[in-house]
């Protein structure tokens, strides 16, 4: 697509962006149901369920639900006649998410036609604080779900004597009484009192089960000062397995293990503990084997990729890593915001029979479905080498398979296109929808070219995004640094890349050392040395673009979020080759971040950053802090910050801003209220547009002649 056939992309297109999120496939593989997120006329994120036929005779792709609602997490019943999902009403203030069931007409969707028009679902459960995860029982007669549940962990009950009002110990009670005041206080004895995109963790999520019929009452299965996640049923339907961390140090160094609980609500029993974290449990159809995504090595750091681990499901044997030589992480790990970032990725592992597992694998700027086979007699003994089921420049985020494993369905990007539902067909991904990326047709897209830039540690995988008609002439250039550092760029560009290219910039997207998907040897040199080999690779990538005649060396900018924001701050403090920078939710003071971040102590441990518990550890943190070199920053810097960010809190960037202001440097600080760490993809629509506009205007101000 050229400038002559479409308009240039501007931030206003955010209001037209559509994201296909979680997806599930019918057991017989005949159709899939996907959640389609969009921006409604009131600038709210709404989401409806859509049916996607995968065989002929089922009609066209069409909406199943509608109205002022955010519908997600679709789960099709084992007989294919119902879909359960999570609904949050948008026309009710602070509405909690409910568990809904939609009956497909005739109760025969598995063999005939699913509905042609939206039908009305009915509510199965409406817990006070909302539903999160959900899963059908093997017989389809029950649903398991997680929901925040008491007792309150942190809130201090109000005293009637002290306040003269009725006691209120929860936000829901305050709403009911019309009392909108903040809580009296929070008593904190553990370091896990807050989490990004959540805020205060006043209650844990626990496990419930409810019969899949009208008027049924839910039954609580778990209790305790710990939370439940990644729920799955045992094949006989008598119990459930889940991930939880009940260790005394879970608040500082979380490492979940796998537990089983019966429907009689007896205390859960731990069935699998690894040296590192374990999650996403799945039991083989014969009930014999348990597969998880995890790390066997105790005390592992970020250079150890989480893989598939298999163990006896009854907890009686030692866990074994499937394909430990793969050296690639299971699941989606990349940075493009075309994937929306509002739904949790579902990448497997999923059982296709008793001897085969299918999972997404992040490998060299791609995330594709792979097949893992094990010996049916010995289980973990791999029969063949794992292999990708498809090829192509795809970043798949959600995976589902039919009951027999023959139909493999994903939601993800392919090339530069926004996510669509795709199936694996003869080693390739075939698009099954256009409802996710049609909005891109309104504007021309960047031309993406993948190159290998020479670097001291080896070739650097880099995407170069250019205007379609730019040719090979030198252009003002912006280097975009991904987050993480265990992130990475793929062929599908983030929106900011498309906007920059539309303004006439070339954008460099290097997967520098520390990036995910390139193996342990690519990550290890960056551990404990932020601003070392990673910064060297950024300069090497820029040198390559200049040597190829693609970049005007007098007009170079740099942008990044989170770890990418750190790199912007660091590069401006240690180099004078940039004309402007935009740092977003970046790390500035590692000593501060160790305790101020919601995951600081464990993050610092796994990335070998150091800790402030000794002079040597504190000095190591400070050595990797851009604030230590603030006097050397002379490049104009725009600092963008989400005010409610718990991952990289505002204190870091306020220190940097005040220091630069005291030094008389050119600096601006923009603070977005109520927003969390990845607000550039999930935040309020008008704030996302403002953020993009300010970023573009900043570079125009300092990079244009």
Secondary structure as GFF3:
##gff-version 3
##sequence-region A 1 705
A	DSSP	three_ten_helix	11	16	.	.	.	ID=ss1
A	DSSP	beta_strand	19	25	.	.	.	ID=ss2
A	DSSP	beta_strand	31	39	.	.	.	ID=ss3
A	DSSP	beta_strand	45	53	.	.	.	ID=ss4
A	DSSP	beta_strand	62	63	.	.	.	ID=ss5
A	DSSP	beta_strand	69	76	.	.	.	ID=ss6
A	DSSP	beta_strand	82	89	.	.	.	ID=ss7
A	DSSP	beta_strand	98	103	.	.	.	ID=ss8
A	DSSP	three_ten_helix	105	107	.	.	.	ID=ss9
A	DSSP	beta_strand	122	125	.	.	.	ID=ss10
A	DSSP	beta_strand	131	136	.	.	.	ID=ss11
A	DSSP	beta_strand	142	149	.	.	.	ID=ss12
A	DSSP	alpha_helix	160	163	.	.	.	ID=ss13
A	DSSP	alpha_helix	171	177	.	.	.	ID=ss14
A	DSSP	beta_strand	194	195	.	.	.	ID=ss15
A	DSSP	beta_strand	199	200	.	.	.	ID=ss16
A	DSSP	beta_strand	204	211	.	.	.	ID=ss17
A	DSSP	beta_strand	219	220	.	.	.	ID=ss18
A	DSSP	beta_strand	229	233	.	.	.	ID=ss19
A	DSSP	beta_strand	239	244	.	.	.	ID=ss20
A	DSSP	beta_strand	257	262	.	.	.	ID=ss21
A	DSSP	beta_strand	269	272	.	.	.	ID=ss22
A	DSSP	beta_strand	278	283	.	.	.	ID=ss23
A	DSSP	beta_strand	289	294	.	.	.	ID=ss24
A	DSSP	beta_strand	307	312	.	.	.	ID=ss25
A	DSSP	beta_strand	320	321	.	.	.	ID=ss26
A	DSSP	three_ten_helix	324	326	.	.	.	ID=ss27
A	DSSP	three_ten_helix	337	339	.	.	.	ID=ss28
A	DSSP	beta_strand	350	351	.	.	.	ID=ss29
A	DSSP	beta_strand	356	362	.	.	.	ID=ss30
A	DSSP	beta_strand	367	373	.	.	.	ID=ss31
A	DSSP	beta_strand	387	388	.	.	.	ID=ss32
A	DSSP	beta_strand	394	401	.	.	.	ID=ss33
A	DSSP	beta_strand	408	414	.	.	.	ID=ss34
A	DSSP	beta_strand	417	425	.	.	.	ID=ss35
A	DSSP	beta_strand	428	431	.	.	.	ID=ss36
A	DSSP	three_ten_helix	438	442	.	.	.	ID=ss37
A	DSSP	beta_strand	447	453	.	.	.	ID=ss38
A	DSSP	beta_strand	460	466	.	.	.	ID=ss39
A	DSSP	beta_strand	475	481	.	.	.	ID=ss40
A	DSSP	alpha_helix	495	502	.	.	.	ID=ss41
A	DSSP	beta_strand	506	511	.	.	.	ID=ss42
A	DSSP	alpha_helix	520	524	.	.	.	ID=ss43
A	DSSP	alpha_helix	533	547	.	.	.	ID=ss44
A	DSSP	beta_strand	551	561	.	.	.	ID=ss45
A	DSSP	alpha_helix	563	574	.	.	.	ID=ss46
A	DSSP	beta_strand	580	584	.	.	.	ID=ss47
A	DSSP	alpha_helix	590	596	.	.	.	ID=ss48
A	DSSP	alpha_helix	600	606	.	.	.	ID=ss49
A	DSSP	alpha_helix	615	623	.	.	.	ID=ss50
A	DSSP	three_ten_helix	626	632	.	.	.	ID=ss51
A	DSSP	beta_strand	637	642	.	.	.	ID=ss52
A	DSSP	alpha_helix	650	662	.	.	.	ID=ss53
A	DSSP	beta_strand	667	672	.	.	.	ID=ss54
A	DSSP	alpha_helix	679	682	.	.	.	ID=ss55
A	DSSP	alpha_helix	685	703	.	.	.	ID=ss56
###
